[in-house]
């Protein structure tokens, strides 16, 4: 059974796992947003076609339809949450959902607070990296940099899904 973990957003990532562990981890593909001028705060968007091709490449039909654990995101207030950033996140989520729907993949949504609580992950990005590396040493090469915390979260989302759906 293939379980895919997706941490959505323009800097998000995907981890594809099977009974042997992590098959592959990759960043969500992006492309220039149409009409985004030099002063635009959000200049990129999810490349749906590239995402579809990557999922088909790493989840061959003979392995059956995978289940996707998709982090449930929403808008939130606060000084560090610009309207443009929130709009970009929801736009990214919609693009990901559309690709998954077209591929007929089963989707399970989970709130960040839920999977992090269940796995004992705090708010520090380094905690996700350390836990993902320890639970999935086969993915260590994809989690070697501090900025790979989104990759780590995709691995942990898939790990959580394997525990919950088994």
C-alpha positions in Angstrom: 0.0 0.0 0.0 1.4 3.4 -1.0 0.9 6.3 1.4 1.8 9.8 0.2 2.4 12.6 2.7 1.9 16.2 1.4 3.0 19.3 3.1 1.2 21.9 0.9 2.5 25.4 0.0 4.9 26.8 -2.5 7.8 25.5 -0.4 6.0 22.3 0.4 7.0 18.7 -0.3 5.8 15.2 -1.0 7.0 11.9 0.4 5.9 8.6 -1.3 6.1 5.6 1.0 5.4 1.9 0.8 5.8 -1.1 3.1 9.6 -0.8 2.8 9.7 2.9 3.9 10.3 6.1 1.9 10.5 5.6 -1.8 11.1 9.3 -2.7 10.9 12.8 -1.3 10.6 15.8 -3.6 9.7 19.5 -3.4 6.3 20.5 -4.9 7.0 21.7 -8.4 6.3 25.4 -9.1 6.2 27.8 -12.0 5.9 31.5 -12.6 2.4 32.8 -11.7 0.8 34.4 -14.7 0.6 38.2 -14.5 2.9 38.4 -11.4 4.8 41.5 -12.0 8.1 42.5 -10.4 6.3 44.1 -7.4 4.0 41.0 -6.7 4.4 39.4 -3.3 3.6 36.0 -4.7 5.5 35.2 -8.0 5.1 31.4 -8.2 2.3 28.9 -8.2 2.0 25.1 -8.1 2.8 23.5 -11.5 -0.2 21.0 -11.7 1.0 19.3 -14.8 4.5 18.6 -13.4 2.9 17.5 -10.1 0.7 15.0 -11.9 3.7 13.6 -13.9 5.8 13.2 -10.8 3.0 11.3 -8.9 2.4 9.0 -11.9 6.1 8.3 -12.1 6.5 7.4 -8.5 3.2 5.7 -8.0 2.8 3.3 -10.9 -0.7 1.9 -11.6 0.4 -1.6 -10.9 0.9 -0.6 -7.3 -2.7 0.4 -6.9 -4.2 3.7 -6.0 -2.3 5.4 -3.2 -3.8 7.1 -0.2 -2.7 10.7 0.4 -2.3 12.3 3.8 -2.7 16.0 3.1 -2.1 18.5 5.8 -5.2 20.5 6.4 -4.4 24.2 6.1 -6.5 27.3 6.5 -6.2 31.0 7.0 -5.1 32.6 10.2 -4.7 36.1 11.5 -1.7 37.8 12.9 1.0 40.2 11.9 3.1 37.6 10.1 0.2 36.2 7.9 -0.2 38.5 5.0 -3.4 38.2 2.9 -1.2 37.4 -0.1 0.6 34.6 1.7 -2.7 33.1 2.9 -4.2 33.4 -0.6 -1.1 31.7 -2.1 -1.3 28.8 0.4 -5.0 28.2 -0.4 -4.3 28.5 -4.1 -1.6 25.9 -3.7 -3.9 23.6 -1.8 -6.6 23.9 -4.5 -4.1 23.0 -7.2 -2.9 19.9 -5.3 -6.4 18.8 -4.5 -7.4 19.1 -8.2 -4.5 17.0 -9.3 -5.3 14.3 -6.7 -8.9 14.3 -7.7 -8.1 13.9 -11.4 -5.8 10.9 -10.4 -8.6 9.5 -8.3 -6.3 9.2 -5.2 -8.0 8.8 -1.8 -7.3 11.8 0.4 -7.2 11.9 4.2 -6.9 15.4 5.7 -5.2 15.9 9.0 -4.7 19.1 11.0 -1.1 20.0 11.8 -1.8 20.0 15.5 -3.2 16.5 15.4 -0.4 14.7 13.6 2.3 16.6 15.4 0.6 15.8 18.8 0.3 12.1 17.8 4.0 11.9 16.8 5.3 14.1 19.6 6.6 16.9 17.3 6.8 20.5 18.7 6.7 23.8 16.9 10.4 24.0 16.1 11.2 23.0 12.5 14.4 21.2 13.6 12.2 18.7 15.6 10.5 17.6 12.4 13.8 17.0 10.7 15.3 15.1 13.6 12.2 12.9 14.0 11.9 12.2 10.2 15.6 11.3 10.0 15.4 8.9 13.0 12.2 7.2 11.9 13.2 7.0 8.2 17.0 6.8 7.8 16.4 5.8 4.2 15.3 9.3 3.5 18.3 11.0 5.2 19.8 12.2 1.9 16.7 14.1 1.1 16.6 15.7 4.6 20.2 16.9 4.9 19.7 20.6 5.1 18.0 22.8 7.7 15.7 24.1 5.0 14.4 20.6 4.3 11.9 20.9 7.2 9.0 20.8 4.7 10.3 17.5 3.2 10.6 16.2 6.8 7.0 17.1 7.5 5.9 15.3 4.3 7.7 12.2 5.5 6.1 12.5 8.9 2.7 13.0 7.4 3.1 9.7 5.4 4.4 8.0 8.6 1.4 9.2 10.5 -0.9 8.0 7.8 0.7 4.5 7.8 0.1 4.3 11.5 -3.5 5.6 11.3 -4.5 3.6 8.2 -2.8 0.3 9.0 
